[in-house]
Amino acid sequence: MPSKYTPGKHFLQIPGPSNVPDRILRAMDFPTIDHRGQDFFDLSKKCLSGMKKIFKTNSHVIIYPASGTGAWEAALTNTMSTGDTVLMVETGHFASLWCKMANRLGILTELIPTDWRRGAVADQIKDRLIKDKKNKIKAVCVVHNETSTGCMSNIREVREAIDQSNHGALLMVDTISSLASSNYCHDAWGVDVTVAGSQKGLMLPPGLSFNAVSERALSASKSSNIPASYWAWDDHIASNKTGAFPYTPATNLFFGLNEALEMLFDEGIDQVFKRHEKHAKATRLAVQAWGLEVLCLEPKDHSNTLTAVLLPDGHDADKFREIVLHNYNMSLGNGLSKLSGKVFRIGHLGDFNDLMLVATLGGIEMALGCTKIPHQAGGTLTAMQFLKEKNNQDF
Ligand SMILES: Cc1ncc(COP(=O)(O)O)c(C=O)c1O
């Protein structure tokens, strides 16, 4: 952050944590309540049932006082045993981290490589599973929306690939940067464990994470031998029946979650998805009009929540981000691991509207003008034109 006071609102356009709307901040600005009292039980039951609607599941939802990484660990420790193999797709930085975690937990991993410019290819998963005659692979793990690259994977196709190969592997999906922003159907897509976090589409501060758990995953948890204590699903499921938790829940974040759910249902979840799709499309049009490259190469895999922009060789994306921050008080996402310095990421998710997007793109365009990065002016105008036409159609 700049050291001196900068007037006006800071533009937090990283791909999460996203902007927390005032309504949610106010909902959390409330004296702490007894987490073993009826008021909290009523609140938590409302949140659990609201989250089931968000995951589109009738099965179990677990809420942890943890970041998304905790919910990754919960998914693995509850279902897997030491020496089990999981098949993962290296869609980017976050898929790699999940894989590293599995290895640390004593799980063997097989990683299908990608060039970090597309989502998972379902046929590659199918081919690998068909060859696994001895059912060595116990789970397929996929990141739905790879936040480091802006590429989405088609989870329905991954499910079909598992079914077509007649393989019994569980399907585990990370939706940390897609849930409540892009359509997602835990039950209909046959997902066994969905992992999510509070700080992106749900518009909350970081601090809550989630597992949605199928009956199959729950029964796998009965024979898993990796110790799960803090993460154990059965303790949560037993306590949650009354609205209680096995340990102190993050009470004030539940006030926020309740408010976030009301806001999402009030806008209409399909409308929320459409809004994200519109902003993602407008952003890509701007990037193309600037003559810059969207990192994601597959149009069908474009993320609705963020766009990673690849700078031409010899231009440092982190230096560019510094100019944006210094001149316009706006934070953009950095390139992670092997994309460090090569891309900047524009977050367009959560509590976000057309004018916020126009300002974001305007800041980027003005900052581009202060650099030697080869580009054409007019990207913001192109996005504005698209938004105008889209809004007229929808009216
Ligand atoms: C797709 C994805 N998975 C996992 C994580 C890790 O979550 P957390 O940082 O909340 O532990 C992130 C964080 O941004 C993410 O975007």
The ligand as an SDF file (V2000), in Angstrom:
LIG
                    3D

 16 16  0  0  0  0  0  0  0  0999 V2000
   -7.9490  -22.2300   -6.8200 C   0  0  0  0  0  0  0  0  0  0  0  0
   -7.3390  -22.0350   -5.4620 C   0  0  0  0  0  0  0  0  0  0  0  0
   -7.0910  -23.1010   -4.7060 N   0  0  0  0  0  0  0  0  0  0  0  0
   -6.5590  -22.9920   -3.4750 C   0  0  0  0  0  0  0  0  0  0  0  0
   -6.2200  -21.7570   -2.9580 C   0  0  0  0  0  0  0  0  0  0  0  0
   -5.6330  -21.6720   -1.5970 C   0  0  0  0  0  0  0  0  0  0  0  0
   -6.5820  -21.1180   -0.7280 O   0  0  0  0  0  0  0  0  0  0  0  0
   -6.1840  -20.2890    0.5530 P   0  0  0  0  0  0  0  0  0  0  0  0
   -5.1600  -19.2950    0.1350 O   0  0  0  0  0  0  0  0  0  0  0  0
   -7.4820  -19.6890    1.0080 O   0  0  0  0  0  0  0  0  0  0  0  0
   -5.6350  -21.2690    1.5530 O   0  0  0  0  0  0  0  0  0  0  0  0
   -6.4680  -20.6140   -3.7020 C   0  0  0  0  0  0  0  0  0  0  0  0
   -6.1390  -19.2920   -3.1910 C   0  0  0  0  0  0  0  0  0  0  0  0
   -6.2190  -18.2980   -3.8430 O   0  0  0  0  0  0  0  0  0  0  0  0
   -7.0450  -20.7690   -4.9890 C   0  0  0  0  0  0  0  0  0  0  0  0
   -7.3170  -19.6860   -5.7450 O   0  0  0  0  0  0  0  0  0  0  0  0
  1  2  1  0
  2  3  1  0
  2 15  2  0
  3  4  2  0
  4  5  1  0
  5  6  1  0
  5 12  2  0
  6  7  1  0
  7  8  1  0
  8  9  2  0
  8 10  1  0
  8 11  1  0
 12 13  1  0
 12 15  1  0
 13 14  2  0
 15 16  1  0
M  END
$$$$
